[in-house]
Amino acid sequence: MKTKQTSRLEGLSEKIFLDRYAMKNADTSHTQVGDVVLVLTKDDPKFPTKEVGEVTHRDGTKVTVKLRRGDVVESTIDQLTLTVEKTPEEMWDRLAGAMASVEATPAKKKEWTEKFRYILDDWKLVPGGRIAAGADASDELTLFNCYVIPSPHDSRGGIMQTLGEMTEIMSRGGGVGINLSSLRPRRAYVKGVNGSSSGAVSWGGLFSYTTGLIEQGGSRRGALMLMINDWHPDLLDFITVKQTMGQVTNANLSVCVSNGFMKAVKEDLDWELVFPDTSDPEYNELWDGDLNKWKSLGKPVKHYRTVRAREVWHTIIESAWKSAEPGVVFIEYYNEMSNSWYFNPIICTNPCGEQGLPAWGVCNLSAVNLSKFYDEEKHDVAWDELGKVVRYSTRFLDNVIDKTPYHFSENQKNQQNERRVGLGSMGLAELMIKLNIRYGSPESLEFLDKLYGFMAKEAYLASADIAEEKGSFPKFEADKFLQSGFMKNMVQEFPEVGAAIQKKGMRNVTVITQAPTGSTGTMVGTSTGIEPYFAFEYYRQSRLGYDKQFVPIAQEWKDQNPGQDLPEYFVTSMDLSAENHIRVQAAIQRWVDSSISKTANCPADFTVEETKELYELAFDLGCKGVTIYRDGSRDVQVLSTKNKEDGESADKAAEADGSGKEKASIAVSAEPAASADAVGTAGAQMPTNESAQLSKLTDSLPLHNEQTRQVLDKQYKSRPQVLRGATYKINTPFGMAYITINDLNGTPGEIFLNVGKAGSDVFAMAEALGRVCSLFLRYGDHGEKVQLLIKHLKGIGGSGAIGFGVNRVESIADAVAKALETHIQDANPELSATAYAPAKEEAEPAPVTAALESAPVMPGVDSKDICPSCGSVSLMNVEGCKTCANCGYSKCS
């Protein structure tokens, strides 16, 4: 096997490394000429931008920094991030020493420092982000990525206690999963206050809201998973909660589905929604969210509602089709397969779904970089080398359990009782390309079974060896451990594993997890997790225009085969059928004792029925959970006050238009779209709540007397029941914008904007811009209002631009100005477009900011959102996790 040591990273890889994982010196007063630093080039509280550079001059607190791309910037030391580690080698030395430090003797420490350094070298093992950032860097930082805390005690105090636990974990960098099934349903009687409960979903909104607050501070945003069991009376509210804007916006959602429910779905049976009888005298003491345990104690259960299982299942499917949520976790099957089935049931997963955990469960993660294990001479996997790295990596992760600080004694007790670890992989797609195997093909399924079976075998043998040396996890019972669904399959295929466990014991209750590796995979420069590449080609915008670039392995093939198309084994995520995604997931799941973070990407025209078939296929194939993402499914709001007939009439109006321009209702997709107020489309009636909204606005103004009120009311032009106009489709740096302009007395009187995903910042800001423009156009008679609006909006520059020449669009505001110009010219063809152009100094577009000048644009990918780290419109759903193609930010790592 050929490997190449890289002592210095470049471009985005270096930026991710220095920003997220290299050890820092918080005291920047020590900055010297020659230091490699991160300098703040855009001091925005929400989207700050940092660039890598070298300090070339210092004068007191002022510094001059030469950026990697050649620009020189003036800054101050308080706007620098001073890194102690400049290269990966320095980080590898730190990590190897940190993990070996828990070994028992000096000889063992020396031996394993060398072995750990070997697996870290050249990124053969890529530690999880928390390990890389925190090991021997701070006693306050957890080295664990994943946490599940107990379901909240069903009381105000219990809920607040869970909230505090969640906040503490998130503030230290951990993601949290919470199962809400312990909370009594909506409208259930609460004796203590002689009232009724607001319900489990409402309290979930509190956890979500708090996560959003944590997201505004620190270097790692809060990540939350909320789940509910399929028997809970609030199940349908939970499934559909994200179809109402603003209720639960900062959490991933999944439904815990039982085998019994799936049987009821297939046989079209009724399904009971129930909850413990809260009047039971031992309810407060005994109820913890485990319905089976409650029933086994002979406790009463109250029936709330009978539903058809298929109708509930269809609601789950339809919601996932509309907005990619909720996901499904087959929780009963999960526990049947789980090695901890006999002492510690799985109650929830972490935010990205790859790690099912018990109450107070944690997991530490790292990934073997499979792209490093291609034997070029044999055109095969370097099996011996891979086996060695897997074995050493298992010990590396086991040592993390003893190295990490614990901030809750319950976490420490649970983890040291079961010693759960999660060794995963990245670079799978790159390895398969090197082997000329098409991802998702029948050949690939055989290869994946062999590859991941081999890795699981080696990891389990290593854990048994460690147990022989250091002892098994305290809750280990060989006979029960080997009865889990996973171990039955393992022992059947690899009898030597069963023999080793019987003889030596088992150090870790679980060993394998397939986690997302968005940031670390991007840093290393390979395919992330077990996913195929999202795209092989992309465009970078620079001062020289758009340049097509390729993922390195694709570029290498292109260089060797000029003028030829990439072979069929170069396959991207969207090239695959959704079924291919699920079959790959199932093939790998067979050898993963925990779970997998994986997204089944579907085309925009994927149907609800196809989604249903996909979810059921996942269950039949033995997946522990499933999530799909239908391309574009979050670009528009799921709910609208405009009815279907209005949309159809608008579409017909657009078809009848002969101008050649795209004129249609704002709701042009298969789903009714736009915000609740943005539905004043061609031929459509204004929703009845607009008058109430405007009335509230007027009532809130500081009016001193009734005469002033009458003057203002007279100046504001009320909207008639019907207005006619047009919708203009304009591509912007934030995605496709649908800009509806409706006329009032022959001139534009209102503007509605639909840009970005419902619930995103882009969507909210676009809606606000439309409302303010409408208010301006309909208030008062002074001046040439349309011309003024064009003048002040045209040429406003943002973080990037799209298009060239007259078609160049600088921002959403600029797109509105262009739509208004076109609209006026249609109504008055004799007018020149330049008649309303702003003065030259105002027309000059704002320069593209340095940080986003080279932002990648993936061809054929429209459904992107604003990255909360760099502010570019490059956030995509990859591996079941939001990942930025520009800066490498990942919600899950």
Secondary structure as UniProt FT lines:
FT   HELIX           11..16
FT   HELIX           17..21
FT   STRAND          24..25
FT   HELIX           28..30
FT   TURN            33..34
FT   STRAND          36..42
FT   STRAND          49..59
FT   TURN            60..61
FT   STRAND          62..67
FT   TURN            68..69
FT   STRAND          72..76
FT   HELIX           77..79
FT   STRAND          80..83
FT   HELIX           88..100
FT   TURN            101..102
FT   HELIX           106..120
FT   HELIX           121..123
FT   STRAND          125..127
FT   HELIX           129..134
FT   TURN            135..137
FT   TURN            139..140
FT   STRAND          146..148
FT   HELIX           156..171
FT   TURN            172..173
FT   STRAND          175..179
FT   HELIX           180..182
FT   TURN            186..187
FT   STRAND          189..190
FT   HELIX           191..193
FT   STRAND          195..196
FT   HELIX           200..214
FT   TURN            215..216
FT   STRAND          224..229
FT   TURN            230..231
FT   TURN            233..234
FT   HELIX           235..240
FT   HELIX           241..243
FT   TURN            245..246
FT   STRAND          252..256
FT   HELIX           259..267
FT   STRAND          270..276
FT   TURN            278..279
FT   TURN            281..282
FT   HELIX           283..286
FT   HELIX           291..296
FT   TURN            297..298
FT   STRAND          301..308
FT   HELIX           309..323
FT   STRAND          327..329
FT   HELIX           331..337
FT   TURN            339..343
FT   STRAND          348..349
FT   TURN            351..352
FT   STRAND          356..357
FT   TURN            359..360
FT   STRAND          361..369
FT   HELIX           370..372
FT   STRAND          374..375
FT   TURN            376..379
FT   STRAND          380..381
FT   HELIX           383..403
FT   HELIX           409..418
FT   STRAND          421..426
FT   HELIX           428..434
FT   TURN            435..436
FT   TURN            439..440
FT   HELIX           442..470
FT   TURN            474..475
FT   HELIX           478..481
FT   TURN            482..483
FT   HELIX           485..493
FT   HELIX           495..504
FT   HELIX           518..524
FT   TURN            529..530
FT   STRAND          537..542
FT   TURN            543..544
FT   STRAND          545..550
FT   HELIX           552..560
FT   TURN            562..563
FT   TURN            568..569
FT   HELIX           573..575
FT   HELIX           578..589
FT   TURN            590..591
FT   STRAND          600..602
FT   TURN            604..605
FT   HELIX           608..620
FT   TURN            621..622
FT   STRAND          625..626
FT   STRAND          628..630
FT   TURN            631..634
FT   HELIX           644..656
FT   TURN            682..683
FT   HELIX           689..700
FT   HELIX           706..715
FT   STRAND          725..732
FT   TURN            733..734
FT   STRAND          735..744
FT   TURN            745..746
FT   STRAND          747..755
FT   TURN            758..759
FT   HELIX           761..778
FT   HELIX           785..793
FT   TURN            794..795
FT   HELIX           805..807
FT   HELIX           812..827
FT   TURN            829..830
FT   HELIX           833..836
FT   HELIX           840..843
FT   HELIX           850..852
FT   TURN            853..854
FT   STRAND          856..857
FT   TURN            859..860
FT   TURN            868..870
FT   STRAND          875..878
FT   TURN            879..880
FT   STRAND          881..884
FT   TURN            885..887
FT   TURN            891..892
//
